[in-house]
Amino acid sequence: MASAPSSVPDAGVPGAPGALHLPDTARDLVKILVTGPFGVGKTTLIDSVSEIRPLHTEERLTEASARVDDLEGLRDKTTTTVAIDFGRISLPGGIVLYLFGTPGQERFRSLWDDIAYGALGALVLVDSRRVDASFDVLGLVEESGLPYAVAFNVFPDAPRHYSEEQLRRALDLEAGTPMVACDARERDSSVDALLALVQHLIERAPDRDFPESR
């Protein structure tokens, strides 16, 4: 699963001078959903790329939530997003992505339409240790009509013997849907996943006045 090389200027690094304000080169402001099942790494990805201090709406997991949230394979998970995560990243060519992370549990489905309103696309994070946990979220994205890319978040104990064809078949992805591997903890890797989505959006809407992202 190849991903596009990233080339984001240093000014986009969290804490860099001027990072709090939009760069003068900003030409196209794009709302993107970062979605996926519970515990897949959405908050981590937004943390890793945001050039501003990310906004989080996290609460600690309780015994009550443990009865409805599947923690299998997530023994270190202690909090969950209950509304949104939010971050921002500036890409080459004047594209600025506003990243909205969605809760991954079915009980927060009522928030979906509000969070998705105005988005141009979605990056769907998937955990290859529990691919079936992604079906509901993929269904929501497809029902919304949003173009999307799939990023397999690489966990240390994730199986590595699946081929790209097997993973595509497991998720029932169309041939044109981008699919990449990423490490949500690593900024460059996460940016590459977002670039794959942006390129997909450009290819799907050639008449839209997107600047070049590379």
C-alpha positions as CSV (number, residue, x, y, z in Angstrom):
1,M,0.0,0.0,0.0
2,A,2.0,2.9,-1.3
3,S,1.5,6.5,-0.1
4,A,2.3,9.8,-1.6
5,P,5.4,11.6,-0.3
6,S,4.8,14.5,2.0
7,S,6.5,17.9,1.7
8,V,4.9,20.1,4.3
9,P,6.8,23.3,5.2
10,D,8.2,23.6,8.7
11,A,5.8,26.5,9.5
12,G,3.1,23.9,9.7
13,V,4.7,22.1,12.6
14,P,2.8,22.5,15.9
15,G,4.3,25.3,17.9
16,A,6.2,26.8,15.0
17,P,6.2,30.6,14.6
18,G,3.0,31.7,12.9
19,A,1.3,28.4,13.2
20,L,-1.7,29.8,15.1
21,H,-2.8,31.9,12.1
22,L,-3.6,31.0,8.6
23,P,-0.6,31.4,6.3
24,D,-0.8,34.3,3.7
25,T,-0.7,31.6,1.0
26,A,-3.9,30.0,2.1
27,R,-6.2,29.7,-1.0
28,D,-8.5,26.8,-0.4
29,L,-10.0,25.9,3.0
30,V,-11.3,22.3,3.1
31,K,-13.2,20.5,5.7
32,I,-12.2,16.8,6.1
33,L,-13.6,14.2,8.4
34,V,-11.2,11.8,10.2
35,T,-13.4,8.8,11.0
36,G,-13.2,5.2,11.9
37,P,-14.2,2.8,14.7
38,F,-13.7,3.2,18.4
39,G,-10.0,3.1,19.4
40,V,-8.6,3.2,15.8
41,G,-6.3,6.3,16.3
42,K,-8.3,9.3,15.1
43,T,-7.3,11.5,18.0
44,T,-3.7,10.4,17.7
45,L,-3.6,11.3,14.0
46,I,-5.0,14.7,14.4
47,D,-2.6,15.3,17.3
48,S,0.3,14.3,15.1
49,V,-0.4,16.7,12.2
50,S,-2.2,19.7,13.6
51,E,-0.3,23.0,13.4
52,I,-2.6,24.5,16.1
53,R,-3.3,23.1,19.5
54,P,-5.9,20.4,18.8
55,L,-9.4,20.6,20.3
56,H,-10.5,17.4,22.0
57,T,-13.8,16.4,23.7
58,E,-12.6,13.3,25.5
59,E,-14.0,11.6,28.6
60,R,-12.6,8.7,30.6
61,L,-14.1,5.3,29.9
62,T,-16.2,4.1,32.8
63,E,-17.6,0.7,33.8
64,A,-20.9,1.7,32.2
65,S,-19.2,2.4,28.8
66,A,-17.2,-0.9,29.1
67,R,-20.5,-2.7,28.7
68,V,-21.1,-1.2,25.2
69,D,-17.6,-0.3,24.0
70,D,-15.6,-3.3,22.8
71,L,-12.1,-3.0,24.4
72,E,-10.7,-6.2,22.8
73,G,-7.2,-5.4,21.7
74,L,-7.4,-2.0,23.3
75,R,-6.3,-2.7,26.8
76,D,-4.5,0.7,27.1
77,K,-7.5,2.7,26.0
78,T,-8.7,4.9,28.9
79,T,-10.6,7.7,27.1
80,T,-13.0,8.2,24.2
81,T,-14.1,11.1,22.0
82,V,-17.7,12.1,22.8
83,A,-18.2,15.0,20.3
84,I,-15.3,15.9,18.0
85,D,-11.6,16.3,17.7
86,F,-10.4,19.3,15.7
87,G,-7.1,20.3,14.1
88,R,-5.7,22.2,11.2
89,I,-2.9,21.6,8.7
90,S,-1.6,23.7,5.8
91,L,-0.5,21.8,2.8
92,P,1.7,23.0,-0.1
93,G,-0.2,25.0,-2.8
94,G,-2.4,26.9,-0.4
95,I,-4.6,24.0,0.7
96,V,-5.6,24.2,4.4
97,L,-7.4,21.2,5.8
98,Y,-9.7,21.6,8.8
99,L,-9.8,18.1,10.4
100,F,-12.9,17.0,12.3
101,G,-12.5,13.7,14.1
102,T,-15.8,11.9,14.8
103,P,-16.7,9.5,17.6
104,G,-16.5,5.9,16.5
105,Q,-19.3,4.3,18.5
106,E,-22.8,3.6,17.2
107,R,-24.4,5.5,20.1
108,F,-23.0,8.8,18.7
109,R,-24.4,8.3,15.3
110,S,-26.9,11.1,15.8
111,L,-23.9,13.5,15.7
112,W,-22.8,12.3,12.3
113,D,-24.9,14.6,10.0
114,D,-23.9,17.7,12.0
115,I,-20.2,16.9,12.0
116,A,-20.3,15.8,8.3
117,Y,-22.1,19.0,7.1
118,G,-19.9,20.9,4.6
119,A,-17.1,18.2,4.5
120,L,-15.6,17.5,1.1
121,G,-14.2,14.1,2.0
122,A,-13.3,11.6,4.7
123,L,-10.2,9.8,5.8
124,V,-11.4,6.4,7.2
125,L,-8.9,4.8,9.7
126,V,-9.0,1.0,9.9
127,D,-7.4,-1.4,12.3
128,S,-6.3,-4.6,10.5
129,R,-6.6,-6.5,13.7
130,R,-10.4,-5.9,13.7
131,V,-11.4,-5.0,10.1
132,D,-15.1,-5.8,10.8
133,A,-15.3,-3.0,13.3
134,S,-15.0,-0.6,10.4
135,F,-18.1,-1.7,8.5
136,D,-20.6,0.6,10.2
137,V,-18.4,3.7,9.7
138,L,-17.8,2.9,6.1
139,G,-21.5,2.5,5.6
140,L,-22.1,5.9,7.1
141,V,-19.5,7.5,4.8
142,E,-20.9,5.8,1.8
143,E,-24.5,6.8,2.7
144,S,-23.4,10.4,3.0
145,G,-21.9,10.3,-0.5
146,L,-18.6,11.7,0.7
147,P,-15.5,10.7,-1.3
148,Y,-13.0,8.9,1.0
149,A,-9.7,7.2,1.4
150,V,-8.9,4.3,3.7
151,A,-5.8,4.4,5.9
152,F,-4.8,1.2,7.8
153,N,-3.3,2.4,11.1
154,V,-0.3,0.2,11.7
155,F,-0.3,-1.2,15.3
156,P,2.7,-3.2,16.6
157,D,0.8,-6.4,16.8
158,A,-1.2,-6.0,13.6
159,P,-1.1,-9.0,11.2
160,R,1.3,-8.3,8.3
161,H,0.5,-11.2,6.0
162,Y,-2.6,-9.7,4.3
163,S,-2.2,-8.5,0.7
164,E,-3.7,-5.2,-0.6
165,E,-6.2,-7.3,-2.6
166,Q,-7.3,-9.2,0.5
167,L,-7.8,-6.0,2.5
168,R,-9.7,-4.3,-0.3
169,R,-12.0,-7.4,-0.7
170,A,-12.6,-7.5,3.1
171,L,-13.8,-3.9,3.1
172,D,-15.6,-4.2,-0.3
173,L,-13.8,-1.1,-1.6
174,E,-14.2,0.2,-5.1
175,A,-11.1,0.0,-7.3
176,G,-10.7,3.8,-7.3
177,T,-10.8,4.2,-3.5
178,P,-7.3,5.1,-2.2
179,M,-5.9,2.7,0.4
180,V,-2.7,3.4,2.2
181,A,-0.9,2.3,5.4
182,C,0.0,4.9,8.0
183,D,1.3,5.2,11.5
184,A,-1.1,7.7,13.2
185,R,1.7,8.6,15.7
186,E,4.0,9.7,13.0
187,R,3.4,13.1,11.4
188,D,4.9,12.4,8.0
189,S,3.0,9.1,7.7
190,S,-0.3,10.8,8.7
191,V,0.3,13.7,6.3
192,D,0.9,11.2,3.5
193,A,-2.5,9.6,4.2
194,L,-4.2,13.0,4.1
195,L,-2.4,13.8,0.8
196,A,-3.8,10.6,-0.7
197,L,-7.3,11.8,0.1
198,V,-6.7,15.3,-1.2
199,Q,-5.3,13.9,-4.5
200,H,-8.4,11.7,-4.7
201,L,-10.7,14.7,-4.2
202,I,-8.8,16.6,-7.0
203,E,-9.1,13.7,-9.4
204,R,-12.8,13.4,-8.7
205,A,-13.6,17.1,-9.1
206,P,-11.2,18.4,-11.8
207,D,-13.3,21.5,-12.3
208,R,-13.0,22.6,-8.7
209,D,-10.3,25.3,-8.3
210,F,-8.0,23.2,-6.1
211,P,-4.4,24.4,-6.2
212,E,-1.7,21.9,-6.7
213,S,-0.9,20.0,-3.5
214,R,2.6,18.9,-4.4
